[in-house]
Amino acid sequence: MPASSRLNPAAKVRGYVDLMKLRVVELLLVSTLPAMVLAKGGLPDLSLTIATLVGGTLAAGSANAFNMVIESESDKLMKRTANRPIATSVLNKTEATLFATCIGLISLAIFQFFTTPLATLLSFIAIAFYVLVYTIALKRRTPQNIVWGGAAGCMPALIGWAAVTNSLTVTAWSLFLVIFFWTPPHFWALAIKYKDDYAAAGIPMLPVVASKTHLLRQMWVYTIAMIASSVALFINADLQMWALATNVILGIVFALQLRGLDENSENYEKAAGKIFHWSISYLSLLSVLLVAAQLLKA
């Protein structure tokens, strides 16, 4: 009898929840709500909002679960992921695959019945892109994996907008670009901390294969592009000057965190940890700012 089948039901349920990586999903949902508010020009319908957030949670959870199935052997080699449910035999690959498929189909059904056809299509593309393009095609083949694969994490901005309007505008794509350029410095900061893990698993994350100087240069490029995209977002959304100024300040604070990554710094990993945590705060504060500015404008 497989080890996973001998576990108590509570452990199995916990394993299924862990497959979804809900802490990561929270970050994805942070960009969904402001997209909906901007698309509506105010607060969207409550039932539509709930359906979009639930559908988005299940879609992202499905992609994350498929990711764990594909990377179950790699997960065993990394301290950060060694306790994941498949790596620890809480669940087997068949159970995890069935779960990922079921919640993925449920998410698409929710989008189809309660939102719009475009939001449904974009959700399907997001799942497929994360699993096929990022996890299978890119992650082990290029240090730029998170740059292009990270596009899947930007999709909630488009999905939220499409759920309201069944269309996409320049403003929606501007929000997409902010998150697209935010993702590399956010994730590379985390990868610095777990560089040895990625090296052990044979995954060529940029901090593993590049010099500190090259890595810092790349992080600066994407951070500057993120700030520029955020300015374009506030202009395209026709938000107030105070909101634009606050947005620029948030971006400058983000950029200032990079100063601690000087290659001669004695606290290199500590500085990377600060960047990672601030990047989460930045995205959360940006989302709050977008919602507040739009509601005060309405």
C-alpha positions as CSV (number, residue, x, y, z in Angstrom):
1,M,0.0,0.0,0.0
2,P,1.4,3.4,-0.9
3,A,2.6,5.5,2.0
4,S,0.2,8.3,1.1
5,S,-2.9,6.1,1.4
6,R,-2.0,5.2,5.1
7,L,-2.1,8.8,6.3
8,N,-5.0,10.2,8.3
9,P,-7.6,12.3,6.4
10,A,-6.5,15.5,8.0
11,A,-2.9,15.1,6.8
12,K,-4.2,14.4,3.3
13,V,-6.4,17.5,3.3
14,R,-3.5,19.6,4.5
15,G,-1.4,18.1,1.7
16,Y,-4.0,19.1,-0.9
17,V,-4.1,22.6,0.4
18,D,-0.3,22.8,0.4
19,L,-0.3,21.8,-3.2
20,M,-2.0,25.1,-4.1
21,K,0.7,27.3,-2.5
22,L,-1.8,29.7,-1.2
23,R,0.7,32.2,0.1
24,V,1.9,32.6,-3.4
25,V,-1.7,32.8,-4.6
26,E,-2.3,35.7,-2.3
27,L,0.2,37.8,-4.2
28,L,-1.5,37.0,-7.5
29,L,-4.9,38.1,-6.1
30,V,-3.4,41.4,-4.9
31,S,-3.3,42.5,-8.6
32,T,-6.7,41.1,-9.5
33,L,-8.9,43.4,-7.4
34,P,-7.3,46.7,-8.4
35,A,-7.6,45.6,-12.1
36,M,-11.3,45.1,-11.5
37,V,-11.8,48.4,-9.7
38,L,-10.0,50.3,-12.5
39,A,-11.9,48.5,-15.2
40,K,-15.2,49.3,-13.5
41,G,-14.3,52.8,-12.6
42,G,-15.4,52.0,-9.0
43,L,-16.4,49.0,-7.0
44,P,-17.4,46.0,-9.2
45,D,-20.4,43.8,-8.4
46,L,-19.8,41.8,-5.2
47,S,-20.8,38.4,-6.8
48,L,-18.6,39.0,-9.8
49,T,-15.7,39.9,-7.5
50,I,-16.1,36.8,-5.4
51,A,-16.4,34.6,-8.5
52,T,-13.2,36.1,-10.0
53,L,-11.2,35.8,-6.8
54,V,-12.3,32.2,-6.1
55,G,-11.8,31.2,-9.8
56,G,-8.4,32.9,-9.7
57,T,-7.4,31.1,-6.5
58,L,-8.3,27.7,-8.0
59,A,-6.6,28.5,-11.3
60,A,-3.4,29.5,-9.6
61,G,-3.7,26.6,-7.2
62,S,-4.0,24.2,-10.2
63,A,-0.9,25.6,-11.9
64,N,1.0,25.3,-8.6
65,A,-0.1,21.8,-8.0
66,F,1.0,20.7,-11.6
67,N,4.3,22.4,-10.9
68,M,4.8,20.3,-7.8
69,V,4.0,17.1,-9.7
70,I,6.6,17.9,-12.4
71,E,9.2,19.1,-9.9
72,S,8.7,16.5,-7.2
73,E,12.2,15.0,-7.6
74,S,13.8,18.4,-7.6
75,D,11.8,19.4,-4.5
76,K,13.5,16.5,-2.6
77,L,16.9,18.1,-3.3
78,M,16.1,21.5,-1.9
79,K,15.7,22.4,1.7
80,R,13.1,25.0,0.9
81,T,10.8,22.5,-0.8
82,A,11.7,19.2,0.8
83,N,8.6,19.3,3.0
84,R,6.2,19.6,0.1
85,P,3.4,17.0,0.0
86,I,4.7,14.9,-2.9
87,A,8.3,15.1,-1.8
88,T,7.3,13.8,1.7
89,S,4.8,11.1,0.3
90,V,1.8,12.8,1.9
91,L,0.4,12.6,-1.6
92,N,1.5,10.7,-4.7
93,K,1.7,12.1,-8.2
94,T,-1.6,10.5,-9.3
95,E,-3.5,12.1,-6.5
96,A,-1.9,15.5,-7.0
97,T,-2.4,15.3,-10.8
98,L,-6.1,14.5,-10.3
99,F,-6.5,17.3,-7.8
100,A,-4.7,19.8,-10.1
101,T,-6.9,18.8,-13.0
102,C,-10.2,19.0,-11.0
103,I,-9.6,22.4,-9.5
104,G,-8.3,23.7,-12.8
105,L,-11.5,22.7,-14.5
106,I,-13.6,24.1,-11.7
107,S,-11.8,27.4,-12.0
108,L,-12.5,27.6,-15.7
109,A,-16.2,26.7,-15.1
110,I,-16.5,29.5,-12.6
111,F,-15.0,32.0,-15.0
112,Q,-17.2,30.8,-17.8
113,F,-20.5,30.9,-15.9
114,F,-19.9,33.9,-13.7
115,T,-17.5,36.2,-15.5
116,T,-16.7,36.5,-19.2
117,P,-15.4,34.3,-22.1
118,L,-12.2,36.4,-22.3
119,A,-11.4,36.0,-18.6
120,T,-12.0,32.2,-19.0
121,L,-9.6,32.1,-22.0
122,L,-6.9,34.1,-20.2
123,S,-7.2,31.8,-17.1
124,F,-6.6,28.8,-19.3
125,I,-3.6,30.5,-20.9
126,A,-2.2,31.4,-17.5
127,I,-2.3,27.8,-16.3
128,A,-0.9,26.4,-19.5
129,F,1.8,29.0,-19.7
130,Y,3.0,28.4,-16.1
131,V,3.0,24.6,-16.5
132,L,4.2,24.2,-20.1
133,V,6.3,27.3,-20.8
134,Y,7.8,28.1,-17.4
135,T,8.0,24.8,-15.5
136,I,8.8,22.4,-18.4
137,A,10.3,24.5,-21.2
138,L,12.2,27.3,-19.4
139,K,13.0,26.7,-15.8
140,R,15.9,24.3,-16.3
141,R,17.1,25.8,-19.6
142,T,17.8,29.5,-19.1
143,P,18.7,31.9,-16.3
144,Q,16.0,34.2,-17.7
145,N,13.4,31.6,-16.7
146,I,11.6,33.8,-14.2
147,V,11.6,36.7,-16.6
148,W,9.5,35.1,-19.3
149,G,7.9,32.4,-17.2
150,G,6.9,35.1,-14.7
151,A,4.4,36.4,-17.3
152,A,2.0,33.8,-15.9
153,G,2.0,35.6,-12.6
154,C,1.0,38.9,-14.4
155,M,-2.1,37.3,-15.9
156,P,-4.4,38.1,-12.9
157,A,-4.2,41.8,-13.9
158,L,-5.6,41.0,-17.3
159,I,-8.0,38.4,-16.0
160,G,-9.5,40.8,-13.4
161,W,-9.9,43.5,-16.1
162,A,-11.5,41.0,-18.6
163,A,-13.8,39.7,-15.9
164,V,-15.4,43.1,-15.7
165,T,-15.3,44.3,-19.4
166,N,-14.7,41.2,-21.5
167,S,-11.9,43.3,-23.2
168,L,-8.4,44.6,-22.5
169,T,-7.1,48.2,-22.7
170,V,-3.8,50.0,-22.5
171,T,-4.4,50.5,-18.8
172,A,-4.8,46.8,-18.2
173,W,-1.6,46.0,-20.1
174,S,0.2,48.8,-18.1
175,L,-0.7,47.0,-14.9
176,F,0.5,43.7,-16.5
177,L,3.9,45.3,-17.3
178,V,4.3,46.7,-13.8
179,I,4.0,43.2,-12.4
180,F,6.1,41.7,-15.2
181,F,9.0,44.0,-14.4
182,W,8.5,43.6,-10.6
183,T,8.8,39.8,-10.8
184,P,12.5,39.4,-11.6
185,P,13.9,41.5,-8.7
186,H,11.3,40.0,-6.4
187,F,12.1,36.4,-7.2
188,W,15.9,36.9,-7.7
189,A,16.1,38.3,-4.2
190,L,14.5,35.1,-2.9
191,A,16.8,33.0,-5.1
192,I,19.9,34.7,-3.6
193,K,18.9,33.2,-0.2
194,Y,18.3,29.8,-1.6
195,K,21.1,29.8,-4.2
196,D,22.7,26.6,-2.9
197,D,19.3,24.9,-3.1
198,Y,18.8,25.8,-6.7
199,A,22.4,24.8,-7.5
200,A,21.8,21.4,-5.9
201,A,18.7,20.9,-8.0
202,G,20.4,21.9,-11.2
203,I,18.1,24.9,-11.7
204,P,20.0,27.8,-13.4
205,M,18.5,30.7,-11.5
206,L,20.4,33.9,-12.3
207,P,22.0,34.2,-8.8
208,V,23.4,30.7,-9.3
209,V,25.1,31.3,-12.6
210,A,25.8,35.0,-12.8
211,S,28.2,37.2,-10.9
212,K,26.9,39.5,-8.2
213,T,27.6,42.5,-10.4
214,H,25.7,41.2,-13.4
215,L,22.8,40.2,-11.1
216,L,22.6,43.6,-9.5
217,R,22.7,45.3,-12.9
218,Q,19.8,43.1,-14.1
219,M,17.8,43.9,-11.0
220,W,18.3,47.6,-11.5
221,V,17.2,47.4,-15.1
222,Y,13.9,45.6,-14.2
223,T,13.3,47.9,-11.2
224,I,13.7,51.0,-13.3
225,A,11.4,49.5,-16.0
226,M,8.9,48.7,-13.2
227,I,8.8,52.3,-12.0
228,A,8.4,53.6,-15.5
229,S,5.6,51.2,-16.2
230,S,3.9,52.2,-13.0
231,V,4.0,55.9,-14.0
232,A,2.5,54.9,-17.3
233,L,-0.2,53.0,-15.5
234,F,-1.3,56.0,-13.4
235,I,-1.3,58.3,-16.4
236,N,-3.3,55.8,-18.6
237,A,-5.8,55.3,-15.7
238,D,-6.1,59.1,-15.4
239,L,-5.5,59.0,-11.6
240,Q,-4.8,62.0,-9.5
241,M,-1.4,63.7,-9.2
242,W,-1.1,62.9,-5.5
243,A,-1.5,59.2,-6.3
244,L,1.1,59.4,-9.1
245,A,3.5,61.1,-6.7
246,T,2.9,58.5,-4.0
247,N,3.5,55.8,-6.6
248,V,6.8,57.3,-7.6
249,I,7.9,57.4,-3.9
250,L,7.0,53.7,-3.5
251,G,9.1,52.9,-6.5
252,I,12.1,55.0,-5.3
253,V,11.9,53.2,-1.9
254,F,11.9,49.9,-3.8
255,A,15.0,51.0,-5.8
256,L,16.9,52.1,-2.7
257,Q,16.7,48.6,-1.3
258,L,19.1,47.5,-4.1
259,R,21.9,49.5,-2.7
260,G,22.5,46.8,-0.1
261,L,23.4,44.3,-2.8
262,D,26.9,45.7,-3.4
263,E,29.1,42.6,-4.1
264,N,31.5,43.6,-1.3
265,S,28.7,43.8,1.3
266,E,29.1,41.6,4.3
267,N,25.3,41.3,4.6
268,Y,24.5,40.3,1.1
269,E,21.9,37.7,1.9
270,K,20.3,39.9,4.6
271,A,20.0,42.7,2.0
272,A,18.4,40.3,-0.4
273,G,15.9,39.3,2.2
274,K,15.0,42.9,2.8
275,I,14.4,43.4,-1.0
276,F,12.2,40.3,-1.1
277,H,10.0,41.4,1.8
278,W,9.8,45.0,0.6
279,S,8.8,43.8,-2.9
280,I,5.8,42.1,-1.3
281,S,4.9,45.3,0.6
282,Y,5.4,47.4,-2.6
283,L,2.9,45.3,-4.6
284,S,0.4,45.3,-1.7
285,L,0.7,49.1,-1.2
286,L,0.5,49.8,-4.9
287,S,-2.7,47.8,-5.1
288,V,-4.2,49.7,-2.2
289,L,-3.1,53.0,-3.8
290,L,-4.7,52.1,-7.1
291,V,-8.0,51.1,-5.5
292,A,-8.1,54.2,-3.2
293,A,-7.2,56.6,-6.0
294,Q,-9.9,55.1,-8.3
295,L,-12.6,55.2,-5.6
296,L,-11.8,58.8,-4.6
297,K,-11.9,59.7,-8.3
298,A,-15.2,58.0,-8.9
